Amino acid sequence: MPHTTRLSIVRPWLPFVLSMLGYIVVLIISLRVLAQGIPDGAMRVTISLAPMVPALFLGWSILSLIRSLDEMHRRLQLEAFALAFAGTALVTFSYGFLENAGFPKLTAFTVWPLMCGFWIVGVVMGRLRYR
Amino acid sequence: MNNIIQELRAKRNWSQMELANRLDVSRQTINALERGRYDPSLPLAFKIARVFGLAIEEIFVPDATE
């Protein structure tokens, strides 16, 4: 019979935490190197994209985390992701059409925080629903 | 769907955490099951029945509308 211990709670989060730390470290190094004035070209592109390598591990660690959840929490996450998916589509498409009406162009970096915000709302709603 | 999980658990003096460990699910899932907020999958329902030594239909009762 499996028992819930502090280690069993922490262990599934380890790859996520390590990947996140790796991402932060590589991002800082990448930004510092780019600030030194690397000329445009393959090297600059490679250094700019370097943080995406630990980000790939981050994605894998999130998948592992989802797989370690029990069935009710997986359903909760599915509903939260669905809300984030639909909410982000509605907002980004609406804003895209507003850009045609003269609204300022926004960077693609705004999309993920928006999706993350919707996901947090979805998780809170799910926790209230299933509590 | 209604169930008597809370009653069966109380008879055995198990905490929600203890039952959660026996079923390999979280304590929150036990709470949601007991409150009727979440209906388990068939495999989990079989597991619950096995833990209590009963048949599924002795634990889970469909709502009148189901």
N, CA and C atoms of all chains as a GROMACS GRO file, in nm:
protein
  591
    1MET      N    1   0.084  -0.119   0.000
    1MET     CA    2   0.000   0.000   0.000
    1MET      C    3   0.088   0.125   0.000
    2PRO      N    4   0.074   0.213  -0.099
    2PRO     CA    5   0.157   0.332  -0.102
    2PRO      C    6   0.120   0.430   0.009
    3HIS      N    7   0.219   0.494   0.070
    3HIS     CA    8   0.192   0.591   0.175
    3HIS      C    9   0.239   0.728   0.132
    4THR      N   10   0.161   0.830   0.169
    4THR     CA   11   0.197   0.967   0.137
    4THR      C   12   0.299   1.016   0.237
    5THR      N   13   0.422   1.040   0.192
    5THR     CA   14   0.526   1.096   0.278
    5THR      C   15   0.569   1.227   0.215
    6ARG      N   16   0.651   1.302   0.293
    6ARG     CA   17   0.700   1.430   0.239
    6ARG      C   18   0.779   1.405   0.111
    7LEU      N   19   0.859   1.297   0.111
    7LEU     CA   20   0.942   1.265  -0.006
    7LEU      C   21   0.854   1.232  -0.127
    8SER      N   22   0.745   1.155  -0.104
    8SER     CA   23   0.658   1.116  -0.215
    8SER      C   24   0.584   1.236  -0.273
    9ILE      N   25   0.566   1.341  -0.191
    9ILE     CA   26   0.502   1.464  -0.241
    9ILE      C   27   0.603   1.547  -0.320
   10VAL      N   28   0.727   1.553  -0.267
   10VAL     CA   29   0.830   1.640  -0.326
   10VAL      C   30   0.888   1.579  -0.455
   11ARG      N   31   0.904   1.445  -0.457
   11ARG     CA   32   0.976   1.378  -0.567
   11ARG      C   33   0.921   1.413  -0.707
   12PRO      N   34   0.787   1.409  -0.729
   12PRO     CA   35   0.738   1.441  -0.864
   12PRO      C   36   0.772   1.584  -0.908
   13TRP      N   37   0.794   1.674  -0.810
   13TRP     CA   38   0.823   1.814  -0.844
   13TRP      C   39   0.970   1.839  -0.874
   14LEU      N   40   1.060   1.743  -0.841
   14LEU     CA   41   1.204   1.764  -0.857
   14LEU      C   42   1.244   1.797  -1.001
   15PRO      N   43   1.201   1.716  -1.103
   15PRO     CA   44   1.240   1.750  -1.241
   15PRO      C   45   1.192   1.889  -1.281
   16PHE      N   46   1.072   1.928  -1.234
   16PHE     CA   47   1.018   2.061  -1.267
   16PHE      C   48   1.106   2.170  -1.207
   17VAL      N   49   1.139   2.154  -1.079
   17VAL     CA   50   1.220   2.257  -1.010
   17VAL      C   51   1.358   2.268  -1.075
   18LEU      N   52   1.421   2.151  -1.103
   18LEU     CA   53   1.554   2.152  -1.164
   18LEU      C   54   1.550   2.214  -1.304
   19SER      N   55   1.446   2.179  -1.382
   19SER     CA   56   1.434   2.236  -1.518
   19SER      C   57   1.413   2.386  -1.511
   20MET      N   58   1.332   2.431  -1.416
   20MET     CA   59   1.305   2.575  -1.401
   20MET      C   60   1.434   2.648  -1.362
   21LEU      N   61   1.511   2.589  -1.269
   21LEU     CA   62   1.639   2.649  -1.230
   21LEU      C   63   1.733   2.656  -1.351
   22GLY      N   64   1.737   2.545  -1.427
   22GLY     CA   65   1.821   2.541  -1.548
   22GLY      C   66   1.780   2.649  -1.646
   23TYR      N   67   1.650   2.666  -1.664
   23TYR     CA   68   1.599   2.768  -1.756
   23TYR      C   69   1.643   2.907  -1.712
   24ILE      N   70   1.628   2.935  -1.580
   24ILE     CA   71   1.664   3.069  -1.529
   24ILE      C   72   1.813   3.095  -1.548
   25VAL      N   73   1.895   2.995  -1.515
   25VAL     CA   74   2.042   3.011  -1.527
   25VAL      C   75   2.080   3.036  -1.673
   26VAL      N   76   2.028   2.952  -1.765
   26VAL     CA   77   2.064   2.965  -1.907
   26VAL      C   78   2.012   3.098  -1.962
   27LEU      N   79   1.894   3.139  -1.917
   27LEU     CA   80   1.837   3.268  -1.964
   27LEU      C   81   1.927   3.385  -1.922
   28ILE      N   82   1.970   3.383  -1.796
   28ILE     CA   83   2.057   3.492  -1.747
   28ILE      C   84   2.188   3.496  -1.827
   29ILE      N   85   2.248   3.376  -1.845
   29ILE     CA   86   2.375   3.370  -1.920
   29ILE      C   87   2.353   3.419  -2.063
   30SER      N   88   2.244   3.373  -2.125
   30SER     CA   89   2.214   3.410  -2.263
   30SER      C   90   2.198   3.562  -2.278
   31LEU      N   91   2.124   3.623  -2.185
   31LEU     CA   92   2.101   3.768  -2.193
   31LEU      C   93   2.231   3.845  -2.172
   32ARG      N   94   2.315   3.796  -2.080
   32ARG     CA   95   2.443   3.864  -2.053
   32ARG      C   96   2.536   3.856  -2.172
   33VAL      N   97   2.540   3.736  -2.235
   33VAL     CA   98   2.627   3.718  -2.352
   33VAL      C   99   2.578   3.807  -2.467
   34LEU      N  100   2.444   3.809  -2.487
   34LEU     CA  101   2.388   3.891  -2.596
   34LEU      C  102   2.416   4.040  -2.573
   35ALA      N  103   2.417   4.080  -2.443
   35ALA     CA  104   2.441   4.222  -2.410
   35ALA      C  105   2.584   4.264  -2.442
   36GLN      N  106   2.674   4.166  -2.458
   36GLN     CA  107   2.813   4.199  -2.489
   36GLN      C  108   2.832   4.234  -2.637
   37GLY      N  109   2.722   4.224  -2.714
   37GLY     CA  110   2.730   4.267  -2.854
   37GLY      C  111   2.771   4.159  -2.950
   38ILE      N  112   2.703   4.046  -2.946
   38ILE     CA  113   2.727   3.940  -3.044
   38ILE      C  114   2.668   3.985  -3.178
   39PRO      N  115   2.744   3.978  -3.287
   39PRO     CA  116   2.691   4.023  -3.417
   39PRO      C  117   2.575   3.935  -3.464
   40ASP      N  118   2.485   3.994  -3.544
   40ASP     CA  119   2.372   3.918  -3.600
   40ASP      C  120   2.424   3.797  -3.678
   41GLY      N  121   2.350   3.690  -3.675
   41GLY     CA  122   2.391   3.570  -3.747
   41GLY      C  123   2.357   3.446  -3.667
   42ALA      N  124   2.412   3.334  -3.712
   42ALA     CA  125   2.378   3.205  -3.653
   42ALA      C  126   2.411   3.200  -3.504
   43MET      N  127   2.525   3.259  -3.465
   43MET     CA  128   2.567   3.255  -3.324
   43MET      C  129   2.468   3.330  -3.235
   44ARG      N  130   2.422   3.446  -3.280
   44ARG     CA  131   2.327   3.526  -3.203
   44ARG      C  132   2.192   3.453  -3.189
   45VAL      N  133   2.151   3.388  -3.300
   45VAL     CA  134   2.025   3.311  -3.298
   45VAL      C  135   2.039   3.195  -3.200
   46THR      N  136   2.151   3.126  -3.205
   46THR     CA  137   2.173   3.010  -3.118
   46THR      C  138   2.171   3.052  -2.971
   47ILE      N  139   2.242   3.161  -2.940
   47ILE     CA  140   2.246   3.208  -2.800
   47ILE      C  141   2.107   3.255  -2.754
   48SER      N  142   2.033   3.320  -2.846
   48SER     CA  143   1.899   3.367  -2.812
   48SER      C  144   1.805   3.251  -2.779
   49LEU      N  145   1.824   3.141  -2.852
   49LEU     CA  146   1.734   3.026  -2.834
   49LEU      C  147   1.783   2.929  -2.726
   50ALA      N  148   1.902   2.952  -2.672
   50ALA     CA  149   1.960   2.859  -2.572
   50ALA      C  150   1.866   2.830  -2.454
   51PRO      N  151   1.791   2.930  -2.400
   51PRO     CA  152   1.703   2.898  -2.286
   51PRO      C  153   1.593   2.798  -2.321
   52MET      N  154   1.569   2.777  -2.451
   52MET     CA  155   1.463   2.684  -2.490
   52MET      C  156   1.503   2.538  -2.468
   53VAL      N  157   1.635   2.514  -2.452
   53VAL     CA  158   1.678   2.375  -2.427
   53VAL      C  159   1.629   2.328  -2.290
   54PRO      N  160   1.660   2.402  -2.180
   54PRO     CA  161   1.601   2.361  -2.051
   54PRO      C  162   1.449   2.375  -2.050
   55ALA      N  163   1.395   2.464  -2.136
   55ALA     CA  164   1.248   2.478  -2.143
   55ALA      C  165   1.184   2.350  -2.197
   56LEU      N  166   1.258   2.280  -2.286
   56LEU     CA  167   1.207   2.150  -2.336
   56LEU      C  168   1.194   2.051  -2.220
   57PHE      N  169   1.296   2.048  -2.134
   57PHE     CA  170   1.291   1.961  -2.015
   57PHE      C  171   1.177   2.004  -1.921
   58LEU      N  172   1.155   2.136  -1.918
   58LEU     CA  173   1.046   2.189  -1.835
   58LEU      C  174   0.912   2.134  -1.885
   59GLY      N  175   0.895   2.135  -2.017
   59GLY     CA  176   0.772   2.079  -2.076
   59GLY      C  177   0.756   1.932  -2.043
   60TRP      N  178   0.866   1.858  -2.054
   60TRP     CA  179   0.862   1.714  -2.023
   60TRP      C  180   0.828   1.694  -1.875
   61SER      N  181   0.886   1.778  -1.786
   61SER     CA  182   0.861   1.761  -1.642
   61SER      C  183   0.715   1.791  -1.608
   62ILE      N  184   0.653   1.886  -1.681
   62ILE     CA  185   0.511   1.917  -1.657
   62ILE      C  186   0.425   1.797  -1.700
   63LEU      N  187   0.462   1.735  -1.815
   63LEU     CA  188   0.389   1.615  -1.858
   63LEU      C  189   0.399   1.505  -1.753
   64SER      N  190   0.521   1.487  -1.698
   64SER     CA  191   0.542   1.385  -1.594
   64SER      C  192   0.456   1.416  -1.472
   65LEU      N  193   0.450   1.544  -1.436
   65LEU     CA  194   0.369   1.585  -1.320
   65LEU      C  195   0.222   1.550  -1.343
   66ILE      N  196   0.172   1.581  -1.462
   66ILE     CA  197   0.031   1.553  -1.494
   66ILE      C  198   0.005   1.403  -1.485
   67ARG      N  199   0.102   1.323  -1.537
   67ARG     CA  200   0.085   1.177  -1.534
   67ARG      C  201   0.088   1.121  -1.392
   68SER      N  202   0.150   1.195  -1.299
   68SER     CA  203   0.160   1.144  -1.161
   68SER      C  204   0.033   1.178  -1.081
   69LEU      N  205  -0.057   1.259  -1.139
   69LEU     CA  206  -0.179   1.298  -1.068
   69LEU      C  207  -0.281   1.184  -1.068
   70ASP      N  208  -0.372   1.186  -0.971
   70ASP     CA  209  -0.480   1.087  -0.974
   70ASP      C  210  -0.589   1.135  -1.071
   71GLU      N  211  -0.688   1.049  -1.093
   71GLU     CA  212  -0.785   1.076  -1.202
   71GLU      C  213  -0.865   1.204  -1.181
   72MET      N  214  -0.900   1.237  -1.056
   72MET     CA  215  -0.979   1.359  -1.035
   72MET      C  216  -0.896   1.484  -1.066
   73HIS      N  217  -0.770   1.482  -1.022
   73HIS     CA  218  -0.685   1.598  -1.049
   73HIS      C  219  -0.651   1.609  -1.198
   74ARG      N  220  -0.642   1.495  -1.268
   74ARG     CA  221  -0.619   1.502  -1.413
   74ARG      C  222  -0.740   1.565  -1.482
   75ARG      N  223  -0.861   1.532  -1.435
   75ARG     CA  224  -0.981   1.594  -1.492
   75ARG      C  225  -0.981   1.744  -1.462
   76LEU      N  226  -0.945   1.779  -1.340
   76LEU     CA  227  -0.939   1.921  -1.301
   76LEU      C  228  -0.842   1.996  -1.394
   77GLN      N  229  -0.726   1.935  -1.419
   77GLN     CA  230  -0.626   1.999  -1.506
   77GLN      C  231  -0.678   2.009  -1.649
   78LEU      N  232  -0.746   1.904  -1.696
   78LEU     CA  233  -0.801   1.907  -1.832
   78LEU      C  234  -0.898   2.024  -1.848
   79GLU      N  235  -0.985   2.042  -1.749
   79GLU     CA  236  -1.082   2.151  -1.755
   79GLU      C  237  -1.011   2.288  -1.748
   80ALA      N  238  -0.904   2.296  -1.665
   80ALA     CA  239  -0.829   2.422  -1.655
   80ALA      C  240  -0.756   2.452  -1.786
   81PHE      N  241  -0.696   2.349  -1.848
   81PHE     CA  242  -0.627   2.368  -1.976
   81PHE      C  243  -0.727   2.408  -2.085
   82ALA      N  244  -0.847   2.347  -2.082
   82ALA     CA  245  -0.949   2.380  -2.181
   82ALA      C  246  -0.990   2.526  -2.170
   83LEU      N  247  -1.005   2.573  -2.045
   83LEU     CA  248  -1.040   2.714  -2.022
   83LEU      C  249  -0.927   2.804  -2.074
   84ALA      N  250  -0.802   2.766  -2.042
   84ALA     CA  251  -0.687   2.846  -2.085
   84ALA      C  252  -0.678   2.849  -2.238
   85PHE      N  253  -0.700   2.734  -2.301
   85PHE     CA  254  -0.693   2.722  -2.447
   85PHE      C  255  -0.798   2.811  -2.513
   86ALA      N  256  -0.923   2.797  -2.467
   86ALA     CA  257  -1.033   2.873  -2.528
   86ALA      C  258  -1.022   3.022  -2.494
   87GLY      N  259  -0.990   3.053  -2.368
   87GLY     CA  260  -0.981   3.193  -2.325
   87GLY      C  261  -0.871   3.266  -2.400
   88THR      N  262  -0.755   3.201  -2.415
   88THR     CA  263  -0.644   3.263  -2.487
   88THR      C  264  -0.679   3.285  -2.633
   89ALA      N  265  -0.746   3.187  -2.693
   89ALA     CA  266  -0.787   3.200  -2.834
   89ALA      C  267  -0.881   3.320  -2.849
   90LEU      N  268  -0.978   3.331  -2.762
   90LEU     CA  269  -1.074   3.442  -2.770
   90LEU      C  270  -1.005   3.578  -2.757
   91VAL      N  271  -0.917   3.588  -2.655
   91VAL     CA  272  -0.852   3.718  -2.630
   91VAL      C  273  -0.753   3.754  -2.742
   92THR      N  274  -0.669   3.656  -2.781
   92THR     CA  275  -0.566   3.687  -2.882
   92THR      C  276  -0.629   3.717  -3.019
   93PHE      N  277  -0.733   3.641  -3.055
   93PHE     CA  278  -0.799   3.669  -3.183
   93PHE      C  279  -0.869   3.805  -3.178
   94SER      N  280  -0.936   3.832  -3.064
   94SER     CA  281  -1.004   3.962  -3.052
   94SER      C  282  -0.902   4.075  -3.066
   95TYR      N  283  -0.788   4.061  -2.994
   95TYR     CA  284  -0.688   4.167  -3.000
   95TYR      C  285  -0.626   4.176  -3.140
   96GLY      N  286  -0.608   4.060  -3.204
   96GLY     CA  287  -0.555   4.060  -3.341
   96GLY      C  288  -0.644   4.141  -3.434
   97PHE      N  289  -0.774   4.125  -3.420
   97PHE     CA  290  -0.867   4.203  -3.503
   97PHE      C  291  -0.862   4.351  -3.464
   98LEU      N  292  -0.842   4.379  -3.334
   98LEU     CA  293  -0.833   4.518  -3.290
   98LEU      C  294  -0.706   4.585  -3.345
   99GLU      N  295  -0.600   4.505  -3.365
   99GLU     CA  296  -0.477   4.561  -3.425
   99GLU      C  297  -0.508   4.613  -3.565
  100ASN      N  298  -0.602   4.545  -3.634
  100ASN     CA  299  -0.643   4.593  -3.767
  100ASN      C  300  -0.713   4.728  -3.755
  101ALA      N  301  -0.768   4.755  -3.634
  101ALA     CA  302  -0.840   4.883  -3.614
  101ALA      C  303  -0.748   4.989  -3.555
  102GLY      N  304  -0.617   4.960  -3.550
  102GLY     CA  305  -0.522   5.061  -3.508
  102GLY      C  306  -0.464   5.044  -3.368
  103PHE      N  307  -0.505   4.938  -3.296
  103PHE     CA  308  -0.447   4.914  -3.164
  103PHE      C  309  -0.299   4.878  -3.179
  104PRO      N  310  -0.216   4.912  -3.076
  104PRO     CA  311  -0.071   4.883  -3.090
  104PRO      C  312  -0.042   4.733  -3.099
  105LYS      N  313   0.061   4.701  -3.178
  105LYS     CA  314   0.103   4.560  -3.192
  105LYS      C  315   0.168   4.515  -3.062
  106LEU      N  316   0.133   4.396  -3.017
  106LEU     CA  317   0.192   4.341  -2.894
  106LEU      C  318   0.290   4.230  -2.928
  107THR      N  319   0.390   4.212  -2.840
  107THR     CA  320   0.487   4.104  -2.860
  107THR      C  321   0.423   3.968  -2.830
  108ALA      N  322   0.475   3.863  -2.894
  108ALA     CA  323   0.424   3.727  -2.871
  108ALA      C  324   0.447   3.682  -2.728
  109PHE      N  325   0.540   3.751  -2.656
  109PHE     CA  326   0.567   3.714  -2.516
  109PHE      C  327   0.443   3.734  -2.427
  110THR      N  328   0.344   3.813  -2.474
  110THR     CA  329   0.226   3.838  -2.391
  110THR      C  330   0.130   3.719  -2.389
  111VAL      N  331   0.142   3.631  -2.487
  111VAL     CA  332   0.044   3.522  -2.502
  111VAL      C  333   0.052   3.422  -2.386
  112TRP      N  334   0.173   3.379  -2.354
  112TRP     CA  335   0.185   3.273  -2.252
  112TRP      C  336   0.141   3.319  -2.113
  113PRO      N  337   0.183   3.440  -2.067
  113PRO     CA  338   0.130   3.484  -1.936
  113PRO      C  339  -0.022   3.490  -1.933
  114LEU      N  340  -0.082   3.528  -2.048
  114LEU     CA  341  -0.228   3.532  -2.057
  114LEU      C  342  -0.286   3.390  -2.039
  115MET      N  343  -0.225   3.294  -2.112
  115MET     CA  344  -0.271   3.155  -2.102
  115MET      C  345  -0.253   3.103  -1.960
  116CYS      N  346  -0.140   3.138  -1.898
  116CYS     CA  347  -0.110   3.095  -1.762
  116CYS      C  348  -0.214   3.153  -1.665
  117GLY      N  349  -0.252   3.279  -1.688
  117GLY     CA  350  -0.354   3.344  -1.604
  117GLY      C  351  -0.487   3.269  -1.612
  118PHE      N  352  -0.526   3.235  -1.736
  118PHE     CA  353  -0.651   3.159  -1.754
  118PHE      C  354  -0.640   3.021  -1.687
  119TRP      N  355  -0.521   2.959  -1.697
  119TRP     CA  356  -0.501   2.826  -1.635
  119TRP      C  357  -0.518   2.837  -1.483
  120ILE      N  358  -0.460   2.941  -1.421
  120ILE     CA  359  -0.472   2.959  -1.276
  120ILE      C  360  -0.621   2.975  -1.238
  121VAL      N  361  -0.693   3.057  -1.317
  121VAL     CA  362  -0.838   3.074  -1.291
  121VAL      C  363  -0.908   2.938  -1.300
  122GLY      N  364  -0.872   2.859  -1.403
  122GLY     CA  365  -0.932   2.726  -1.422
  122GLY      C  366  -0.904   2.633  -1.305
  123VAL      N  367  -0.780   2.637  -1.254
  123VAL     CA  368  -0.743   2.550  -1.140
  123VAL      C  369  -0.822   2.590  -1.016
  124VAL      N  370  -0.832   2.722  -0.992
  124VAL     CA  371  -0.908   2.770  -0.875
  124VAL      C  372  -1.055   2.728  -0.887
  125MET      N  373  -1.112   2.745  -1.007
  125MET     CA  374  -1.252   2.705  -1.028
  125MET      C  375  -1.269   2.555  -1.005
  126GLY      N  376  -1.173   2.476  -1.055
  126GLY     CA  377  -1.179   2.330  -1.037
  126GLY      C  378  -1.170   2.290  -0.891
  127ARG      N  379  -1.081   2.357  -0.818
  127ARG     CA  380  -1.065   2.325  -0.676
  127ARG      C  381  -1.192   2.358  -0.598
  128LEU      N  382  -1.257   2.468  -0.636
  128LEU     CA  383  -1.384   2.504  -0.570
  128LEU      C  384  -1.492   2.402  -0.608
  129ARG      N  385  -1.491   2.358  -0.733
  129ARG     CA  386  -1.593   2.265  -0.781
  129ARG      C  387  -1.580   2.128  -0.716
  130TYR      N  388  -1.459   2.080  -0.701
  130TYR     CA  389  -1.437   1.943  -0.651
  130TYR      C  390  -1.402   1.936  -0.503
  131ARG      N  391  -1.410   2.048  -0.432
  131ARG     CA  392  -1.366   2.042  -0.292
  131ARG      C  393  -1.474   1.976  -0.204
  132MET      N  394  -2.434   1.070  -0.869
  132MET     CA  395  -2.433   0.938  -0.805
  132MET      C  396  -2.402   0.954  -0.655
  133ASN      N  397  -2.479   0.886  -0.573
  133ASN     CA  398  -2.454   0.890  -0.428
  133ASN      C  399  -2.369   0.770  -0.387
  134ASN      N  400  -2.304   0.784  -0.273
  134ASN     CA  401  -2.224   0.671  -0.223
  134ASN      C  402  -2.218   0.674  -0.070
  135ILE      N  403  -2.175   0.561  -0.013
  135ILE     CA  404  -2.165   0.552   0.134
  135ILE      C  405  -2.019   0.536   0.179
  136ILE      N  406  -1.930   0.596   0.101
  136ILE     CA  407  -1.787   0.584   0.131
  136ILE      C  408  -1.755   0.643   0.269
  137GLN      N  409  -1.812   0.760   0.299
  137GLN     CA  410  -1.782   0.824   0.428
  137GLN      C  411  -1.826   0.734   0.544
  138GLU      N  412  -1.945   0.675   0.529
  138GLU     CA  413  -1.999   0.585   0.633
  138GLU      C  414  -1.909   0.462   0.650
  139LEU      N  415  -1.868   0.403   0.539
  139LEU     CA  416  -1.782   0.283   0.544
  139LEU      C  417  -1.646   0.316   0.605
  140ARG      N  418  -1.595   0.432   0.570
  140ARG     CA  419  -1.464   0.476   0.623
  140ARG      C  420  -1.474   0.499   0.774
  141ALA      N  421  -1.584   0.565   0.815
  141ALA     CA  422  -1.602   0.595   0.958
  141ALA      C  423  -1.612   0.465   1.040
  142LYS      N  424  -1.681   0.365   0.984
  142LYS     CA  425  -1.695   0.236   1.055
  142LYS      C  426  -1.560   0.172   1.081
  143ARG      N  427  -1.466   0.196   0.990
  143ARG     CA  428  -1.332   0.135   1.004
  143ARG      C  429  -1.234   0.228   1.075
  144ASN      N  430  -1.282   0.344   1.116
  144ASN     CA  431  -1.196   0.443   1.184
  144ASN      C  432  -1.077   0.486   1.098
  145TRP      N  433  -1.098   0.495   0.968
  145TRP     CA  434  -0.990   0.538   0.879
  145TRP      C  435  -1.005   0.688   0.857
  146SER      N  436  -0.893   0.757   0.850
  146SER     CA  437  -0.895   0.898   0.811
  146SER      C  438  -0.906   0.904   0.658
  147GLN      N  439  -0.938   1.022   0.608
  147GLN     CA  440  -0.943   1.038   0.462
  147GLN      C  441  -0.806   1.007   0.400
  148MET      N  442  -0.700   1.049   0.472
  148MET     CA  443  -0.564   1.025   0.422
  148MET      C  444  -0.532   0.876   0.416
  149GLU      N  445  -0.580   0.803   0.518
  149GLU     CA  446  -0.554   0.659   0.522
  149GLU      C  447  -0.623   0.589   0.404
  150LEU      N  448  -0.748   0.627   0.380
  150LEU     CA  449  -0.821   0.567   0.267
  150LEU      C  450  -0.754   0.608   0.135
  151ALA      N  451  -0.710   0.735   0.128
  151ALA     CA  452  -0.643   0.783   0.007
  151ALA      C  453  -0.519   0.700  -0.022
  152ASN      N  454  -0.442   0.670   0.084
  152ASN     CA  455  -0.322   0.588   0.066
  152ASN      C  456  -0.356   0.447   0.019
  153ARG      N  457  -0.465   0.391   0.073
  153ARG     CA  458  -0.506   0.257   0.033
  153ARG      C  459  -0.551   0.253  -0.114
  154LEU      N  460  -0.606   0.366  -0.161
  154LEU     CA  461  -0.657   0.371  -0.299
  154LEU      C  462  -0.557   0.435  -0.396
  155ASP      N  463  -0.445   0.483  -0.341
  155ASP     CA  464  -0.344   0.550  -0.423
  155ASP      C  465  -0.400   0.673  -0.494
  156VAL      N  466  -0.480   0.749  -0.422
  156VAL     CA  467  -0.530   0.878  -0.473
  156VAL      C  468  -0.502   0.984  -0.367
  157SER      N  469  -0.535   1.110  -0.398
  157SER     CA  470  -0.510   1.218  -0.302
  157SER      C  471  -0.624   1.227  -0.199
  158ARG      N  472  -0.596   1.292  -0.088
  158ARG     CA  473  -0.700   1.311   0.015
  158ARG      C  474  -0.813   1.397  -0.040
  159GLN      N  475  -0.779   1.494  -0.126
  159GLN     CA  476  -0.882   1.580  -0.186
  159GLN      C  477  -0.979   1.498  -0.271
  160THR      N  478  -0.927   1.395  -0.337
  160THR     CA  479  -1.014   1.310  -0.419
  160THR      C  480  -1.112   1.232  -0.331
  161ILE      N  481  -1.064   1.184  -0.217
  161ILE     CA  482  -1.153   1.114  -0.123
  161ILE      C  483  -1.263   1.209  -0.076
  162ASN      N  484  -1.223   1.330  -0.043
  162ASN     CA  485  -1.319   1.432   0.002
  162ASN      C  486  -1.425   1.458  -0.106
  163ALA      N  487  -1.380   1.474  -0.231
  163ALA     CA  488  -1.473   1.501  -0.342
  163ALA      C  489  -1.566   1.382  -0.365
  164LEU      N  490  -1.512   1.261  -0.351
  164LEU     CA  491  -1.595   1.140  -0.366
  164LEU      C  492  -1.702   1.134  -0.258
  165GLU      N  493  -1.661   1.158  -0.134
  165GLU     CA  494  -1.755   1.150  -0.022
  165GLU      C  495  -1.865   1.255  -0.032
  166ARG      N  496  -1.829   1.372  -0.083
  166ARG     CA  497  -1.929   1.480  -0.095
  166ARG      C  498  -2.012   1.467  -0.222
  167GLY      N  499  -1.982   1.366  -0.303
  167GLY     CA  500  -2.058   1.347  -0.427
  167GLY      C  501  -2.024   1.450  -0.534
  168ARG      N  502  -1.906   1.515  -0.518
  168ARG     CA  503  -1.865   1.616  -0.616
  168ARG      C  504  -1.798   1.550  -0.737
  169TYR      N  505  -1.750   1.428  -0.716
  169TYR     CA  506  -1.678   1.360  -0.823
  169TYR      C  507  -1.719   1.213  -0.826
  170ASP      N  508  -1.756   1.165  -0.945
  170ASP     CA  509  -1.788   1.023  -0.963
  170ASP      C  510  -1.663   0.951  -1.013
  171PRO      N  511  -1.626   0.841  -0.948
  171PRO     CA  512  -1.499   0.775  -0.986
  171PRO      C  513  -1.512   0.700  -1.118
  172SER      N  514  -1.396   0.672  -1.179
  172SER     CA  515  -1.394   0.586  -1.298
  172SER      C  516  -1.430   0.445  -1.254
  173LEU      N  517  -1.457   0.358  -1.349
  173LEU     CA  518  -1.490   0.219  -1.316
  173LEU      C  519  -1.374   0.148  -1.245
  174PRO      N  520  -1.248   0.165  -1.295
  174PRO     CA  521  -1.137   0.100  -1.221
  174PRO      C  522  -1.126   0.147  -1.077
  175LEU      N  523  -1.145   0.279  -1.053
  175LEU     CA  524  -1.135   0.328  -0.915
  175LEU      C  525  -1.253   0.278  -0.832
  176ALA      N  526  -1.371   0.270  -0.893
  176ALA     CA  527  -1.488   0.218  -0.821
  176ALA      C  528  -1.464   0.072  -0.779
  177PHE      N  529  -1.403  -0.007  -0.868
  177PHE     CA  530  -1.370  -0.147  -0.834
  177PHE      C  531  -1.269  -0.152  -0.719
  178LYS      N  532  -1.173  -0.060  -0.725
  178LYS     CA  533  -1.070  -0.055  -0.620
  178LYS      C  534  -1.133  -0.021  -0.485
  179ILE      N  535  -1.226   0.075  -0.486
  179ILE     CA  536  -1.295   0.116  -0.363
  179ILE      C  537  -1.373  -0.004  -0.308
  180ALA      N  538  -1.443  -0.074  -0.400
  180ALA     CA  539  -1.523  -0.191  -0.358
  180ALA      C  540  -1.432  -0.298  -0.296
  181ARG      N  541  -1.314  -0.318  -0.357
  181ARG     CA  542  -1.220  -0.420  -0.307
  181ARG      C  543  -1.169  -0.381  -0.168
  182VAL      N  544  -1.137  -0.253  -0.150
  182VAL     CA  545  -1.085  -0.206  -0.020
  182VAL      C  546  -1.186  -0.228   0.092
  183PHE      N  547  -1.315  -0.207   0.061
  183PHE     CA  548  -1.418  -0.225   0.163
  183PHE      C  549  -1.477  -0.367   0.165
  184GLY      N  550  -1.435  -0.450   0.070
  184GLY     CA  551  -1.484  -0.589   0.066
  184GLY      C  552  -1.632  -0.598   0.031
  185LEU      N  553  -1.678  -0.507  -0.053
  185LEU     CA  554  -1.819  -0.505  -0.092
  185LEU      C  555  -1.831  -0.501  -0.245
  186ALA      N  556  -1.953  -0.516  -0.294
  186ALA     CA  557  -1.977  -0.503  -0.438
  186ALA      C  558  -1.997  -0.354  -0.469
  187ILE      N  559  -1.968  -0.318  -0.593
  187ILE     CA  560  -1.980  -0.175  -0.632
  187ILE      C  561  -2.121  -0.122  -0.603
  188GLU      N  562  -2.222  -0.202  -0.637
  188GLU     CA  563  -2.361  -0.152  -0.621
  188GLU      C  564  -2.402  -0.141  -0.474
  189GLU      N  565  -2.323  -0.198  -0.384
  189GLU     CA  566  -2.352  -0.180  -0.240
  189GLU      C  567  -2.295  -0.047  -0.190
  190ILE      N  568  -2.205   0.013  -0.267
  190ILE     CA  569  -2.142   0.139  -0.225
  190ILE      C  570  -2.198   0.258  -0.303
  191PHE      N  571  -2.219   0.237  -0.432
  191PHE     CA  572  -2.265   0.347  -0.518
  191PHE      C  573  -2.411   0.329  -0.556
  192VAL      N  574  -2.488   0.435  -0.540
  192VAL     CA  575  -2.630   0.432  -0.573
  192VAL      C  576  -2.660   0.545  -0.672
  193PRO      N  577  -2.714   0.512  -0.789
  193PRO     CA  578  -2.742   0.619  -0.884
  193PRO      C  579  -2.849   0.715  -0.832
  194ASP      N  580  -2.840   0.841  -0.875
  194ASP     CA  581  -2.946   0.938  -0.842
  194ASP      C  582  -3.075   0.895  -0.908
  195ALA      N  583  -3.186   0.947  -0.859
  195ALA     CA  584  -3.316   0.912  -0.916
  195ALA      C  585  -3.323   0.950  -1.064
  196THR      N  586  -3.250   1.056  -1.101
  196THR     CA  587  -3.255   1.105  -1.240
  196THR      C  588  -3.163   1.027  -1.332
  197GLU      N  589  -3.072   0.945  -1.276
  197GLU     CA  590  -2.973   0.874  -1.359
  197GLU      C  591  -3.028   0.743  -1.412
   0.00000   0.00000   0.00000
